[in-house]
Amino acid sequence: MGSSWVDHGLPDPSEAFRKAFPGRSPTLLSRAPGRVNLIGEHTDYNGLPVFPMALRQEIRILLSPRDDALVRVVNRKREFGPREFTISHEIPPHVTGDWANYLKAPCQALARRFGDLNGFDALVSSTLPVASGLSSSSALVIALGQAVLRVNEKTLSTLDFAEEMAAAERYTGTQGGGMDQAISAGALEGHASRIEFGPLEVFETPVPEDWRFVVAHTLVRAEKSGFAQDAYNTRTKECREALEVVAGVAAARGLAPEGVVSYHHLLERVCIQDLVDLGEENLEGTLLKRLRHVVTEGSRVYDAEHAMKRGDRLTFGLLMNASHQSLREDYEVSSPELDELVDLALGAGAAGARLTGAGFGGCMVALAGPDSVDGVMESMEQGFYQPRGDVGKLDQILFQAEASQGATVETL
Ligand code: GLA
């Protein structure tokens, strides 16, 4: 995969901006971090909680506001060519998978919300690996959306903005939940956040000082806008179908009112065991498996949050392992490489390990203590990366996550 995954080591960004847009200089810097989800996978679009933290790795956009509605964007990574369009409430999309759609999504949404908007010239750079399950695409949406607001002197509360951007990103064709946008926009440094949906709410927990989260890339790209999109969207559909069936049966038996349309509301009335029992009686194989993952994963989030609050690494790790098993067997979103990384981490003394993000490739996250972290990283290096030959810069694909602050925009 080599060094094209991130663009460290390139010349000064302001210099690059002036080269890309002769005669113009950047006046704003908008940045938004990626995230690593610690537990609560494929729960957000089902209205159940997640527990991510923001990363130090981020998207950075240098900008110069314009007097017209034109948006011109150059990406320092050559695989993403320059794009240009006009902001309006109806922006024609590029073909599915084109990175321009992640630029157009926030622009269209904010034009619908605020009316006529001015555009800008922008230079995008990134220290996040692409298609890695670390939310580089949502970080781009957040950084760009925030830039649109600042250029046009508009404001939204953090949660309102995060919700707006989560809805906006569906423009790209992925029926995603709201986790990535909420953590990228609103994370608190040094903390993990339990995020609830409908309504969107965030509850922070300090990450204990002696906990080390190791992130390791499978070297397999999980393109949110490519092959993984279908598999992802299929899962969202299956979850809705499973919910409709069990909610209908629960209503017929007087366990829940008619017309319950979310897992969250169903779980307020029917306990997990009863829900899975209803599933076993009324659903066929795949839908039952999806239901079982979603409802058990949601409850693991609360248990994990409590474990982190008491500094109980052992329990947090066991919950991560249970999450991975459920994602592999019931949700069927793991891969041989993810399983291999998980096994290596556990074999080297990690308290727990699991895939993070949507799966189908991307990254694994493992929890270690100060004494075991070096061994865990060495085991990845020797057991996974060395046998694969040239993998580019190791520190870009294997690193300790630092719980970082959410998005900011500053005047230069
Ligand atoms: C992707 C989506 C998120 C979430 C995860 C899986 O990252 O963008 O909304 O659904 O997958 O937990």
Boltz pocket constraint, residues with backbone or C-beta under 6 A from the ligand:
constraints:
  - pocket:
      binder: B
      contacts: [[A, 40], [A, 41], [A, 42], [A, 43], [A, 44], [A, 45], [A, 133], [A, 135], [A, 176], [A, 177], [A, 178], [A, 179], [A, 180], [A, 357], [A, 358]]
      max_distance: 6.0
